[in-house]
Amino acid sequence: MTTIPGGVATLALIIVTMAYAALKMIELNTGQNPTINDTKIDGFFETSETVNFNEINWKMAFSIENMQSRMAIDDPRYVKWIVRLYEKKGEVLSERRLPFHKCTTEDYAQFHPLSR
């Protein structure tokens, strides 16, 4: 059974939903309003477990880029890079700064090519 108020409410709901979806699609395509996620899983490893990243030849590189120009953002007036390792033993939380450097062409050559 349909009514005029029900039809108007349904039409209004469809218009609002479509407008919201269109706005989010525009934001996605233009790179506006990026979301940064941080995930922490307590108790994932036993405290006695250790991993030597040098032994397994593990490397990580990342960059922060301007969404429009795709140029790396690395202006020391605005960006300060700090790499820290947090460790919790029992109730004691410790922090250690890790050494790092800007990647060179030789560094990038050690990575597998990106798949597209």
Number of C-alpha atoms within 10 A of each C-alpha: 3 6 8 8 9 11 11 11 12 12 12 12 12 12 12 12 12 12 12 12 12 12 11 14 12 12 13 12 8 12 13 12 9 10 7 5 5 5 5 6 6 7 8 7 9 7 11 6 6 8 7 8 9 8 7 8 7 9 10 5 9 7 10 11 12 10 12 9 7 9 11 11 12 13 8 8 6 7 10 8 10 9 9 11 9 9 12 12 9 7 6 7 9 10 10 10 10 9 8 9 6 10 12 8 8 8 11 11 10 9 12 7 8 5 4 3
